[in-house]
């Protein structure tokens, strides 16, 4: 059994390396700027959903307030750059560290809640943070922050002429989030998280430090999401409270994982690859953002997948693999 598990992990790593190499070559053949923009957003949400999945999928602490950490990363980078001239690279690390600390601070009271009480608490906290930012004049309040363009530069992480640098950074971020999850899956923390998810009381009776494991998952998840928020701020060059801390961001982080398979390694990636392009194309050609068609698409997809494949789209590959083994 251990041999099969080790083989599966090696196979996952090889498949991931091949997919990353193929993805890196795609922009060489796709020159359309709009399509490149969709690819950047797809990779970004794959990374965000993978990060969300660490806390909510593996540890079982369903959060619908991760927009808080996304917004913290975006605002930290934007404020440090516009107010003090700090390079975005340092802003990303600062935003990630601040978000990790805040996630643990919020986790101290919230992780004592279970089930829907915890979910409600995450939503309320994120909405309170949104209101605070909307009324914080130093951070631009409701008007937001305009990040000035100062020429194409990797040092300042700004590119006006091409989206390819953003694409490759988003690809790198998605790969890092995947590798962190892959590594944690077979670590002590990964086993603790799955035990806590299945039965916290039983896990604690077997020596699992439940509270500490939840805090660790929250810190890792928040750090990676904040880095994604920092990237998004540089990518769009303008942020305001609703554009980076709105409830829709929390949903868009959760939906790819739910669609692909929550608590799985490949679920967030598969869900993002399907959901994000479909969302962007729906908005562009059907006017989803104005008529609510994109929300109808979300709902229809989630309902259909939940009914047909309760474990997500990745369960299709598990079923196919099981049939092959049975045939052998």
Backbone bond lengths (Angstrom), bond angles and torsions (degrees), N, CA, C in turn:
res aa  C-N    CA-C-N  psi(-1)  N-CA   C-N-CA  omega(-1)  CA-C   N-CA-C  phi
1 X - - - 1.463 - - 1.526 110.61 -
2 X 1.376 116.07 -41.94 1.460 120.59 178.67 1.516 111.02 -63.76
3 X 1.347 115.34 -36.61 1.466 119.61 179.17 1.517 110.78 -64.94
4 X 1.334 116.25 -41.87 1.465 120.36 178.67 1.527 111.01 -64.12
5 X 1.320 116.38 -39.55 1.459 120.47 179.02 1.530 110.75 -64.82
6 X 1.328 116.51 -43.99 1.465 120.70 178.80 1.523 110.95 -63.56
7 X 1.327 116.64 -39.71 1.470 120.78 178.09 1.517 110.97 -64.65
8 X 1.326 116.18 -40.18 1.458 119.74 179.13 1.518 111.03 -64.34
9 X 1.331 116.91 -40.37 1.456 120.31 179.50 1.526 111.45 -66.06
10 X 1.330 116.66 -40.96 1.472 119.74 176.67 1.519 110.81 -64.80
11 X 1.336 116.11 -39.26 1.458 120.20 179.04 1.524 110.54 -64.80
12 X 1.320 116.94 -41.75 1.470 120.45 177.43 1.525 111.02 -60.13
13 X 1.329 116.41 -41.74 1.462 120.63 -178.82 1.519 111.18 -65.92
14 X 1.331 116.85 -41.30 1.464 121.22 179.82 1.527 110.29 -66.48
15 X 1.342 116.31 -43.81 1.467 120.53 178.76 1.524 110.41 -62.03
16 X 1.323 116.58 -41.98 1.468 120.46 179.68 1.525 110.96 -63.12
17 X 1.334 116.96 -41.87 1.464 120.59 179.45 1.529 110.94 -63.92
18 X 1.322 116.97 -40.69 1.471 120.79 179.08 1.529 111.04 -66.58
19 X 1.339 116.86 -43.40 1.468 120.33 179.55 1.525 111.29 -64.67
20 X 1.345 116.36 -39.81 1.467 119.76 178.33 1.524 111.04 -64.12
21 X 1.332 116.90 -39.47 1.463 120.63 179.03 1.523 111.00 -66.07
22 X 1.333 116.56 -41.29 1.466 120.48 178.14 1.521 110.45 -64.78
23 X 1.358 115.95 -43.97 1.466 120.22 179.55 1.523 111.15 -61.20
24 X 1.327 117.00 -36.79 1.466 120.37 -179.44 1.522 112.12 -66.05
25 X 1.333 116.89 -24.67 1.468 121.00 -178.89 1.530 112.67 -88.45
26 X 1.326 117.16 -19.01 1.472 120.83 -175.17 1.531 112.63 -57.30
27 X 1.352 120.45 -45.39 1.470 119.58 -178.22 1.529 114.17 -61.87
28 X 1.321 117.09 -19.39 1.459 119.82 178.03 1.523 111.66 -69.01
29 X 1.334 115.91 -21.39 1.466 121.06 -178.39 1.529 112.32 -110.70
30 X 1.317 117.24 -20.96 1.468 121.52 179.87 1.515 108.29 -103.25
31 X 1.305 117.34 109.32 1.466 121.67 -176.31 1.525 113.44 -102.59
32 X 1.328 117.29 -11.53 1.459 120.50 -178.78 1.526 110.15 -66.41
33 X 1.325 116.84 124.95 1.464 121.62 -175.80 1.527 111.64 -64.45
34 X 1.330 116.80 -38.76 1.463 120.22 -179.67 1.532 110.93 -63.90
35 X 1.314 116.29 -42.48 1.465 120.39 178.78 1.524 110.01 -66.24
36 X 1.323 117.24 -39.62 1.460 120.41 176.79 1.528 111.12 -61.39
37 X 1.320 115.97 -38.58 1.463 120.65 177.63 1.527 110.96 -62.47
38 X 1.323 116.82 -41.67 1.468 120.95 177.36 1.523 110.37 -63.50
39 X 1.331 117.10 -40.23 1.466 120.35 179.64 1.529 110.90 -64.29
40 X 1.338 116.65 -40.20 1.469 120.25 178.07 1.531 110.18 -61.78
41 X 1.328 117.04 -46.85 1.461 121.00 -179.45 1.532 111.31 -65.07
42 X 1.325 116.76 -37.54 1.466 120.37 178.59 1.517 110.83 -62.12
43 X 1.326 116.70 -46.25 1.469 120.26 178.96 1.526 111.23 -65.80
44 X 1.326 116.35 -38.96 1.462 119.30 179.73 1.523 110.85 -63.09
45 X 1.335 116.73 -46.07 1.461 119.12 -179.05 1.529 111.84 -71.82
46 X 1.322 117.48 -27.38 1.463 119.52 173.49 1.522 109.80 -62.59
47 X 1.351 116.32 -42.70 1.466 120.91 177.69 1.524 111.15 -66.51
48 X 1.328 116.95 -43.82 1.466 120.75 -179.48 1.529 111.63 -64.67
49 X 1.318 116.04 -43.28 1.462 119.53 -179.17 1.527 110.69 -67.99
50 X 1.342 115.81 -37.20 1.462 119.62 176.55 1.528 110.29 -61.98
51 X 1.327 116.02 -40.45 1.465 121.26 178.96 1.529 110.67 -67.49
52 X 1.318 116.97 -44.40 1.470 121.72 176.55 1.522 110.27 -59.22
53 X 1.312 116.90 -36.77 1.454 123.10 -176.45 1.530 112.49 -65.31
54 X 1.337 116.84 -25.70 1.458 120.28 179.62 1.524 110.67 -62.07
55 X 1.321 116.09 -46.27 1.466 120.32 179.61 1.518 112.15 -81.47
56 X 1.308 116.31 -48.38 1.464 120.03 -171.54 1.521 113.27 -86.03
57 X 1.329 117.33 -33.35 1.458 120.57 -178.00 1.515 113.16 -85.42
58 X 1.321 116.68 -52.84 1.461 120.59 -176.91 1.519 112.64 -80.39
59 X 1.343 116.06 -40.74 1.465 119.92 -176.83 1.533 112.37 -89.69
60 X 1.325 116.24 -16.20 1.462 119.77 176.64 1.506 115.30 80.52
61 X 1.359 117.75 11.81 1.464 121.11 179.39 1.533 108.48 -97.23
62 X 1.320 117.28 88.23 1.458 122.06 -174.44 1.518 110.33 -66.23
63 X 1.323 115.27 116.87 1.470 121.00 -179.53 1.516 110.37 -113.49
64 X 1.315 115.84 132.15 1.462 121.48 172.42 1.529 109.45 -118.89
65 X 1.335 114.61 31.47 1.453 119.86 178.82 1.515 113.18 -130.28
66 X 1.325 117.08 21.23 1.464 120.38 -178.14 1.525 112.91 -70.09
67 X 1.326 117.36 -10.88 1.464 119.32 173.93 1.530 110.42 -61.37
68 X 1.329 116.90 -24.67 1.460 121.02 176.69 1.529 110.52 -58.17
69 X 1.323 117.45 -47.74 1.466 121.58 -177.52 1.528 111.18 -73.68
70 X 1.315 115.74 -34.22 1.468 120.18 175.59 1.532 109.61 -61.68
71 X 1.331 116.04 -46.25 1.459 120.89 179.20 1.513 112.64 -67.10
72 X 1.330 117.66 -37.60 1.463 120.75 178.10 1.524 111.06 -62.19
73 X 1.321 116.06 -42.25 1.457 119.29 177.70 1.515 111.69 -63.69
74 X 1.334 116.59 -43.97 1.463 120.97 -179.85 1.523 111.58 -63.95
75 X 1.329 116.62 -47.03 1.465 120.31 -177.35 1.525 112.09 -70.37
76 X 1.317 118.02 -36.60 1.467 120.09 178.81 1.520 110.60 -62.09
77 X 1.316 116.57 -48.04 1.467 120.64 179.64 1.524 111.29 -64.01
78 X 1.333 116.87 -46.07 1.470 120.96 -177.64 1.522 111.57 -64.60
79 X 1.325 117.50 -43.55 1.465 120.54 -178.54 1.523 112.09 -68.60
80 X 1.326 116.58 -43.07 1.469 119.60 179.16 1.524 111.23 -63.29
81 X 1.336 115.84 -36.05 1.470 119.75 -177.97 1.528 111.18 -75.44
82 X 1.334 117.30 -45.90 1.469 120.18 -175.43 1.527 113.19 -79.22
83 X 1.333 117.64 -33.04 1.469 120.60 -176.74 1.527 113.21 -89.86
84 X 1.340 116.28 -35.71 1.468 119.27 -172.29 1.534 113.52 -124.47
85 X 1.329 117.41 -3.60 1.453 120.27 179.01 1.513 114.84 73.72
86 X 1.327 117.72 18.37 1.460 121.94 178.99 1.530 109.48 -73.21
87 X 1.311 117.58 132.84 1.464 121.55 -178.13 1.530 111.19 -61.63
88 X 1.336 117.82 144.34 1.475 121.34 -178.08 1.527 114.00 -56.68
89 X 1.338 117.47 -29.83 1.459 119.71 -179.76 1.527 111.06 -61.57
90 X 1.335 116.20 -42.02 1.469 120.21 176.43 1.530 110.30 -71.46
91 X 1.335 115.62 -33.53 1.455 119.80 177.26 1.521 111.96 -63.19
92 X 1.330 116.81 -37.36 1.466 120.67 177.43 1.523 111.09 -61.50
93 X 1.329 115.69 -46.75 1.465 119.83 -179.55 1.523 110.60 -65.48
94 X 1.346 116.05 -41.58 1.468 119.79 179.02 1.522 110.88 -63.93
95 X 1.346 116.52 -44.66 1.463 120.67 178.90 1.522 111.75 -61.92
96 X 1.340 115.62 -41.31 1.462 119.34 178.42 1.515 112.04 -64.29
97 X 1.340 116.63 -43.26 1.463 120.69 -179.46 1.525 111.16 -65.69
98 X 1.340 116.44 -44.10 1.471 120.39 179.12 1.530 110.39 -61.83
99 X 1.314 116.28 -43.48 1.470 120.33 -179.18 1.529 111.19 -64.90
100 X 1.336 116.68 -39.61 1.464 119.80 179.03 1.527 110.81 -63.22
101 X 1.337 116.00 -42.90 1.473 120.04 179.32 1.530 110.66 -64.87
102 X 1.335 116.70 -44.14 1.464 120.41 -179.86 1.533 110.47 -65.90
103 X 1.340 117.06 -37.65 1.462 120.04 178.24 1.523 111.09 -61.10
104 X 1.337 116.95 -40.76 1.463 119.75 178.12 1.522 111.61 -71.27
105 X 1.344 116.06 -36.59 1.467 119.42 178.26 1.529 110.87 -64.30
106 X 1.339 116.22 -41.65 1.462 120.30 178.00 1.521 111.24 -73.22
107 X 1.321 115.72 -31.24 1.455 119.72 180.00 1.519 113.00 -67.45
108 X 1.345 116.23 -27.04 1.471 119.37 -177.41 1.532 111.81 -57.22
109 X 1.339 119.42 -46.89 1.477 117.84 175.13 1.528 113.26 -86.14
110 X 1.347 116.86 -34.59 1.470 119.83 -170.88 1.525 113.16 -74.22
111 X 1.334 118.04 -30.39 1.460 119.47 -178.39 1.520 113.07 -72.84
112 X 1.315 115.99 -3.40 1.457 119.54 172.17 1.535 111.12 -84.21
113 X 1.331 114.89 -8.08 1.466 120.44 176.07 1.521 109.34 -93.11
114 X 1.308 116.29 155.30 1.465 120.14 179.95 1.528 110.27 -131.69
115 X 1.336 113.70 156.59 1.457 120.30 174.05 1.513 113.92 61.01
116 X 1.338 114.97 -135.57 1.460 119.72 -174.68 1.521 112.36 -68.36
117 X 1.341 117.84 -21.16 1.466 120.07 177.25 1.528 110.59 -64.96
118 X 1.332 116.10 -40.43 1.464 120.03 177.83 1.526 110.98 -66.45
119 X 1.328 116.80 -42.15 1.466 121.10 179.36 1.526 110.43 -59.76
120 X 1.316 116.86 -46.55 1.470 121.43 179.73 1.526 110.34 -62.19
121 X 1.324 116.32 -40.56 1.466 120.05 -179.80 1.528 111.32 -61.63
122 X 1.321 117.92 -40.86 1.467 120.39 179.78 1.528 111.35 -65.58
123 X 1.327 116.82 -38.80 1.463 120.35 178.63 1.528 110.30 -64.84
124 X 1.322 116.34 -46.10 1.469 121.22 -177.80 1.527 110.93 -62.60
125 X 1.325 117.63 -45.05 1.467 121.40 -179.50 1.513 111.00 -61.85
126 X 1.332 116.92 -43.63 1.463 120.65 179.60 1.526 111.21 -63.93
127 X 1.332 117.55 -39.04 1.466 120.84 179.28 1.530 111.33 -69.15
128 X 1.323 116.97 -36.32 1.471 120.00 176.34 1.525 110.31 -63.94
129 X 1.342 115.89 -43.27 1.466 120.00 178.39 1.530 110.90 -62.03
130 X 1.329 116.35 -38.73 1.462 120.74 177.69 1.529 111.03 -61.01
131 X 1.319 116.86 -44.45 1.466 120.74 179.23 1.526 111.82 -65.52
132 X 1.317 116.97 -37.12 1.464 120.32 178.85 1.524 111.26 -64.89
133 X 1.325 116.62 -43.31 1.468 120.53 179.54 1.523 110.38 -66.78
134 X 1.333 116.47 -36.95 1.467 119.93 -179.93 1.532 112.35 -64.59
135 X 1.316 117.23 -20.72 1.464 120.69 -178.71 1.527 112.65 -113.44
136 X 1.319 117.45 12.66 1.459 121.72 179.99 1.529 108.50 -97.27
137 X 1.312 116.79 100.92 1.465 121.50 -174.78 1.528 113.01 -60.91
138 X 1.331 118.05 -38.51 1.466 120.95 -178.00 1.526 111.56 -62.60
139 X 1.324 116.55 -28.28 1.466 121.54 179.30 1.525 111.95 -95.59
140 X 1.330 116.99 14.68 1.451 120.15 177.61 1.504 114.65 91.24
141 X 1.336 117.18 -5.90 1.470 122.07 -179.59 1.532 110.80 49.75
142 X 1.331 116.64 -139.45 1.464 119.98 -176.89 1.523 112.76 -71.89
143 X 1.340 117.35 -19.21 1.465 120.65 -179.17 1.527 112.45 -73.70
144 X 1.320 116.92 -25.09 1.449 119.88 177.43 1.515 113.57 85.44
145 X 1.326 115.65 -166.50 1.462 122.66 -176.80 1.525 109.25 -127.94
146 X 1.303 115.33 128.44 1.463 121.57 175.03 1.530 108.12 -96.58
147 X 1.321 116.99 117.34 1.458 121.25 -178.74 1.522 108.65 -88.20
148 X 1.323 118.84 113.29 1.470 120.93 -175.61 1.526 112.03 -68.83
149 X 1.328 115.32 139.75 1.461 120.96 176.29 1.528 109.02 -83.29
150 X 1.323 116.33 129.44 1.457 121.15 -178.95 1.526 111.59 -124.91
151 X 1.333 114.46 40.87 1.463 119.79 176.69 1.512 112.31 91.03
152 X 1.337 116.16 158.29 1.457 121.41 178.86 1.529 109.59 -69.38
153 X 1.316 115.89 123.40 1.456 119.33 -176.92 1.522 110.46 -162.85
154 X 1.339 116.75 129.95 1.457 120.54 173.29 1.517 110.14 -69.46
155 X 1.341 116.41 -31.67 1.451 120.40 -178.92 1.524 110.89 -61.60
156 X 1.344 115.73 -44.95 1.465 120.82 178.49 1.524 112.34 -93.77
157 X 1.322 116.30 0.75 1.450 123.57 177.92 1.528 111.93 50.94
158 X 1.327 114.58 52.81 1.458 121.61 177.86 1.524 109.05 -134.48
159 X 1.336 115.67 132.74 1.460 120.76 -177.76 1.524 108.59 -143.54
160 X 1.329 116.01 113.68 1.457 120.98 -177.81 1.520 111.99 -96.16
161 X 1.321 117.29 -26.13 1.459 120.64 -172.65 1.523 113.67 -87.22
162 X 1.304 117.31 -25.89 1.467 119.92 -175.21 1.522 110.36 -148.20
163 X 1.334 115.55 148.70 1.456 121.30 176.65 1.525 112.13 -93.25
164 X 1.330 117.92 -3.54 1.463 120.66 -175.63 1.530 112.89 -60.77
165 X 1.353 119.41 -41.99 1.471 117.39 177.32 1.526 112.72 -59.71
166 X 1.338 116.50 -38.77 1.465 119.50 176.65 1.529 110.65 -64.72
167 X 1.324 115.95 -38.69 1.459 119.97 179.11 1.522 110.71 -60.51
168 X 1.320 116.68 -47.12 1.464 119.34 -176.29 1.524 111.76 -70.43
169 X 1.333 116.70 -31.72 1.466 117.76 174.85 1.527 110.22 -68.64
170 X 1.340 116.84 -42.52 1.470 120.34 178.61 1.523 110.54 -61.90
171 X 1.337 116.81 -38.36 1.462 121.10 176.82 1.528 110.30 -63.63
172 X 1.330 116.38 -42.89 1.462 120.51 178.21 1.525 111.24 -62.88
173 X 1.337 116.06 -42.49 1.468 120.45 179.25 1.527 110.93 -63.33
174 X 1.332 116.74 -42.26 1.463 120.55 178.35 1.526 110.72 -63.34
175 X 1.332 116.70 -40.63 1.465 120.82 178.98 1.524 111.10 -65.57
176 X 1.338 116.81 -40.96 1.469 120.60 179.05 1.529 110.40 -63.43
177 X 1.342 116.54 -46.02 1.462 120.21 179.76 1.529 110.50 -61.20
178 X 1.334 116.45 -40.08 1.466 120.37 179.28 1.523 110.78 -66.95
179 X 1.334 117.03 -44.50 1.466 120.94 -178.92 1.522 111.69 -65.05
180 X 1.341 116.65 -39.38 1.470 119.92 177.08 1.522 109.84 -61.03
181 X 1.334 116.52 -44.39 1.461 120.60 178.72 1.518 111.14 -64.81
182 X 1.333 116.24 -42.78 1.471 121.24 179.51 1.527 110.50 -60.37
183 X 1.330 116.43 -42.63 1.459 120.38 -179.71 1.534 111.38 -69.47
184 X 1.317 116.62 -42.70 1.463 120.61 -178.08 1.531 112.06 -67.82
185 X 1.331 115.89 -28.63 1.457 120.30 -176.91 1.532 111.85 -57.05
186 X 1.324 116.61 -37.06 1.464 121.06 -177.31 1.526 112.19 -103.69
187 X 1.323 117.17 12.49 1.464 121.00 179.56 1.529 110.28 -94.23
188 X 1.324 115.53 173.90 1.466 120.47 176.85 1.525 110.38 -59.10
189 X 1.350 115.66 -40.80 1.452 120.12 -179.79 1.519 111.51 -63.01
190 X 1.325 116.24 -40.88 1.457 120.17 179.92 1.519 112.02 -60.95
191 X 1.334 116.18 -43.46 1.464 119.63 177.75 1.525 110.77 -66.69
192 X 1.313 117.09 -39.33 1.463 120.26 177.20 1.518 111.01 -60.93
193 X 1.344 115.95 -45.79 1.471 119.40 -177.53 1.525 111.41 -61.33
194 X 1.316 116.75 -43.38 1.464 119.33 -179.29 1.528 110.84 -66.67
195 X 1.332 116.06 -34.81 1.463 119.13 177.26 1.522 110.87 -67.36
196 X 1.334 116.21 -42.16 1.469 120.93 178.49 1.521 110.21 -63.41
197 X 1.320 116.43 -39.83 1.464 120.45 179.83 1.528 111.13 -63.52
198 X 1.320 117.27 -43.03 1.462 120.80 -176.28 1.531 112.01 -71.80
199 X 1.344 116.24 -47.51 1.463 120.07 -178.21 1.525 109.46 -161.86
200 X 1.349 117.61 96.62 1.470 120.20 -176.86 1.525 113.46 -58.28
201 X 1.331 117.28 -39.71 1.461 120.39 -177.35 1.526 111.24 -67.62
202 X 1.334 115.81 -43.46 1.458 119.23 178.11 1.523 111.09 -65.72
203 X 1.356 116.26 -39.05 1.458 120.36 179.03 1.529 110.88 -62.63
204 X 1.335 116.47 -41.23 1.463 120.24 -179.91 1.523 111.02 -66.73
205 X 1.316 116.83 -35.97 1.468 120.07 179.15 1.524 111.68 -68.05
206 X 1.335 117.37 -21.37 1.460 121.51 178.60 1.523 113.01 -94.48
207 X 1.329 116.76 6.47 1.454 120.18 175.05 1.511 115.34 102.73
208 X 1.317 117.90 2.85 1.467 120.70 178.79 1.530 108.96 -76.40
209 X 1.325 115.55 129.20 1.463 119.84 176.95 1.526 107.00 -83.49
210 X 1.319 115.99 90.57 1.471 122.23 -170.01 1.524 111.86 -59.86
211 X 1.319 116.50 -48.91 1.467 120.16 -175.51 1.524 110.88 -62.85
212 X 1.323 117.80 -45.39 1.467 121.69 -179.38 1.530 111.49 -65.02
213 X 1.328 116.51 -36.65 1.466 119.34 179.54 1.520 110.99 -66.10
214 X 1.327 117.05 -38.36 1.471 120.74 177.08 1.529 110.65 -65.89
215 X 1.326 116.71 -41.45 1.462 120.87 179.68 1.524 110.89 -63.19
216 X 1.326 116.94 -40.98 1.461 120.45 178.22 1.513 111.83 -63.67
217 X 1.333 116.74 -43.72 1.463 120.82 178.44 1.519 111.09 -62.39
218 X 1.329 116.97 -41.11 1.466 121.01 179.64 1.518 111.42 -63.97
219 X 1.331 117.24 -41.39 1.465 121.14 -178.51 1.528 111.26 -65.58
220 X 1.313 117.61 -46.52 1.468 121.46 -179.98 1.520 110.58 -63.64
221 X 1.328 115.85 -46.31 1.462 121.01 -179.07 1.523 111.36 -61.68
222 X 1.338 117.10 -46.43 1.462 121.00 -178.56 1.521 111.80 -65.74
223 X 1.328 117.50 -39.14 1.466 120.68 -179.96 1.524 110.94 -60.35
224 X 1.329 116.95 -48.65 1.465 120.57 -177.64 1.527 111.77 -67.27
225 X 1.331 117.02 -38.78 1.462 120.27 178.28 1.523 110.50 -64.66
226 X 1.333 117.41 -39.64 1.468 121.19 179.14 1.524 111.34 -64.32
227 X 1.317 117.48 -38.25 1.468 120.36 176.09 1.528 109.74 -62.18
228 X 1.341 116.41 -39.07 1.460 120.14 175.00 1.516 111.93 -62.36
229 X 1.338 117.26 -38.85 1.459 120.73 176.91 1.517 112.18 -65.29
230 X 1.324 117.14 -38.94 1.468 121.30 176.86 1.521 110.69 -62.55
231 X 1.324 115.53 -42.74 1.461 119.73 177.63 1.528 111.00 -61.43
232 X 1.325 116.42 -43.42 1.461 120.43 -177.71 1.523 111.15 -62.99
233 X 1.332 116.73 -38.65 1.469 120.67 179.11 1.522 111.00 -61.03
234 X 1.322 117.08 -42.27 1.462 121.02 178.59 1.532 111.16 -71.38
235 X 1.302 115.79 -32.06 1.467 120.80 -177.22 1.528 111.51 -69.37
236 X 1.336 117.16 -42.04 1.474 120.13 -176.24 1.527 112.32 -95.80
237 X 1.339 117.53 -16.91 1.485 123.58 176.89 1.523 113.97 65.58
238 X 1.309 117.78 7.72 1.478 120.76 176.06 1.516 108.74 -154.92
239 X 1.314 116.00 132.50 1.466 119.53 177.89 1.530 109.56 -134.82
240 X 1.303 115.26 149.92 1.462 122.09 169.77 1.529 106.30 -141.47
241 X 1.311 118.79 167.13 1.471 120.33 -174.10 1.526 114.54 -52.67
242 X 1.326 117.47 -46.13 1.461 120.17 -177.55 1.528 112.23 -68.54
243 X 1.325 116.71 -31.10 1.467 119.71 -174.92 1.522 113.36 -78.30
244 X 1.338 117.83 -15.40 1.468 119.26 179.14 1.529 114.05 -129.03
245 X 1.337 117.08 -10.71 1.466 119.34 -178.58 1.519 112.73 -126.77
246 X 1.332 116.56 9.00 1.461 120.40 178.65 1.517 111.73 -68.06
247 X 1.320 115.59 156.43 1.469 120.94 -177.37 1.528 112.11 -60.27
248 X 1.347 116.68 -26.20 1.460 119.40 -178.40 1.523 112.31 -61.65
249 X 1.347 116.78 -29.15 1.465 119.03 179.21 1.525 111.02 -68.79
250 X 1.315 116.49 -38.88 1.466 119.53 176.83 1.522 110.56 -61.72
251 X 1.334 116.56 -40.32 1.462 120.33 178.17 1.521 111.72 -67.01
252 X 1.343 116.34 -43.07 1.461 119.86 -177.76 1.530 112.56 -68.79
253 X 1.320 117.50 -19.97 1.459 119.71 172.89 1.523 110.88 -78.79
254 X 1.327 115.93 -36.08 1.462 120.11 -176.08 1.528 112.94 -80.28
255 X 1.333 117.00 -39.18 1.463 120.74 -171.82 1.532 114.53 -59.82
256 X 1.347 120.11 -44.45 1.473 117.90 178.32 1.525 113.26 -58.35
257 X 1.334 117.05 -40.16 1.461 120.38 179.03 1.523 110.93 -67.16
258 X 1.338 116.15 -42.27 1.467 120.22 178.98 1.523 110.23 -64.32
259 X 1.316 116.44 -42.50 1.461 121.25 -179.29 1.522 111.47 -67.44
260 X 1.330 116.50 -45.02 1.465 120.10 -177.21 1.505 113.29 -79.18
261 X 1.305 117.52 -36.37 1.462 121.51 -178.41 1.516 109.95 144.22
262 X 1.319 116.83 101.74 1.456 121.60 -177.13 1.530 109.85 -69.74
263 X 1.332 115.46 138.33 1.452 120.22 -179.77 1.509 113.91 77.10
264 X 1.340 117.16 19.20 1.460 121.39 177.56 1.524 109.74 -121.44
265 X 1.319 116.26 160.99 1.457 121.15 -176.69 1.521 112.33 -72.77
266 X 1.325 116.97 -39.75 1.461 121.19 -174.32 1.518 113.30 -98.65
267 X 1.323 118.07 -10.53 1.454 120.74 -176.89 1.521 114.52 -56.56
268 X 1.346 119.35 -51.70 1.468 119.98 -179.76 1.522 113.38 -60.45
269 X 1.324 116.77 -36.95 1.475 120.46 -179.77 1.520 109.88 -66.59
270 X 1.323 116.11 -49.72 1.465 120.53 -178.99 1.520 111.03 -62.81
271 X 1.333 116.71 -41.72 1.462 120.28 179.54 1.515 112.41 -64.34
272 X 1.340 117.12 -40.82 1.464 120.62 179.62 1.520 111.75 -66.97
273 X 1.320 116.61 -40.29 1.469 120.87 -179.36 1.528 111.29 -62.64
274 X 1.319 116.89 -31.18 1.472 120.68 179.63 1.521 111.49 -89.08
275 X 1.323 116.91 -46.79 1.465 121.33 -169.69 1.526 113.45 -75.16
276 X 1.324 118.03 -45.71 1.469 120.56 -172.87 1.531 112.30 -67.10
277 X 1.343 119.89 -49.49 1.473 117.89 176.25 1.522 112.60 -59.76
278 X 1.336 116.19 -39.21 1.464 119.68 178.93 1.524 110.81 -62.79
279 X 1.330 116.04 -40.40 1.458 121.03 178.75 1.521 111.76 -63.88
280 X 1.333 116.10 -48.69 1.459 120.51 -177.64 1.529 111.63 -65.25
281 X 1.310 117.20 -40.34 1.471 120.61 179.00 1.523 110.96 -68.16
282 X 1.341 116.01 -36.78 1.466 120.04 177.34 1.522 110.80 -63.09
283 X 1.337 116.33 -43.47 1.455 119.99 179.25 1.516 111.84 -64.98
284 X 1.344 115.64 -38.19 1.467 119.72 -175.28 1.526 112.05 -73.35
285 X 1.329 116.47 -41.64 1.462 119.02 -171.04 1.526 114.56 -104.05
286 X 1.347 116.84 -16.20 1.461 118.79 179.79 1.520 111.35 -116.43
287 X 1.342 116.01 -10.21 1.462 119.45 -178.24 1.500 112.11 75.17
288 X 1.354 116.67 43.70 1.458 121.44 -174.57 1.508 114.15 -60.48
289 X 1.337 117.60 -39.59 1.465 118.95 -174.94 1.524 111.89 -66.91
290 X 1.335 117.18 -23.35 1.460 119.30 -179.08 1.510 113.00 -95.28
291 X 1.315 117.21 -31.01 1.459 120.37 -175.42 1.528 113.45 -106.96
292 X 1.317 117.01 -2.89 1.450 119.63 179.71 1.507 114.08 80.27
293 X 1.347 117.78 12.99 1.463 120.28 -178.88 1.519 110.50 -65.94
294 X 1.355 116.94 -35.52 1.455 119.30 179.46 1.524 111.34 -63.19
295 X 1.340 117.00 -37.00 1.457 120.30 177.22 1.522 111.57 -68.18
296 X 1.336 115.56 -35.78 1.473 119.61 176.17 1.524 109.83 -63.58
297 X 1.346 116.27 -40.23 1.469 120.79 178.32 1.525 109.97 -62.77
298 X 1.350 116.77 -45.89 1.465 120.22 177.09 1.524 110.51 -54.17
299 X 1.326 114.63 -53.46 1.455 119.75 -175.60 1.520 112.78 -61.32
300 X 1.334 115.89 -44.24 1.464 119.98 -179.51 1.521 111.47 -63.41
301 X 1.324 115.83 -42.12 1.469 119.64 179.60 1.525 111.35 -63.80
302 X 1.324 116.08 -48.23 1.454 119.68 -177.42 1.532 111.36 -63.21
303 X 1.339 116.61 -42.54 1.462 120.12 179.09 1.525 110.67 -63.79
304 X 1.337 116.36 -45.47 1.469 120.16 -178.84 1.521 111.48 -62.93
305 X 1.334 116.29 -45.66 1.465 119.91 -179.43 1.523 110.76 -66.83
306 X 1.325 116.40 -40.60 1.469 119.71 -179.25 1.525 111.39 -62.15
307 X 1.321 116.05 -37.81 1.465 119.64 -179.39 1.527 112.08 -76.43
308 X 1.333 116.17 -43.28 1.469 120.05 -176.07 1.522 112.73 -82.96
309 X 1.347 115.99 -41.10 1.466 121.03 -176.16 1.528 108.94 -134.98
310 X 1.313 118.04 84.19 1.476 120.41 -176.73 1.526 113.76 -58.49
311 X 1.335 117.63 -26.31 1.464 121.53 -179.48 1.517 112.91 -92.80
312 X 1.339 117.47 6.75 1.451 120.81 177.95 1.519 113.37 94.13
313 X 1.324 114.62 174.04 1.462 120.13 -176.34 1.520 113.27 -65.03
314 X 1.328 117.87 -28.38 1.470 119.29 -179.64 1.514 111.88 -65.38
315 X 1.321 117.49 -20.40 1.466 119.91 179.12 1.523 111.33 -65.24
316 X 1.341 116.50 -22.72 1.472 119.60 176.65 1.527 110.15 -61.05
317 X 1.337 115.98 -43.70 1.468 119.88 -179.78 1.525 110.64 -67.86
318 X 1.315 117.53 -34.81 1.463 120.82 177.84 1.529 110.35 -65.68
319 X 1.343 116.14 -41.33 1.461 119.80 178.91 1.522 111.23 -65.39
320 X 1.334 116.46 -41.56 1.466 119.78 178.39 1.520 111.48 -64.16
321 X 1.337 115.81 -41.01 1.456 120.18 178.13 1.521 111.19 -64.37
322 X 1.335 116.48 -40.04 1.457 120.51 178.44 1.521 112.32 -64.45
323 X 1.321 116.61 -37.90 1.463 120.11 178.03 1.523 111.17 -66.27
324 X 1.330 116.67 -37.91 1.472 119.91 178.18 1.512 111.13 -64.39
325 X 1.361 115.44 -42.59 1.456 119.43 178.97 1.532 110.40 -63.98
326 X 1.353 116.37 -40.24 1.453 120.38 179.22 1.534 111.19 -64.17
327 X 1.355 114.94 -39.51 1.460 119.67 179.34 1.528 110.97 -64.11
328 X 1.350 116.07 -39.20 1.469 119.27 178.25 1.528 111.89 -65.59
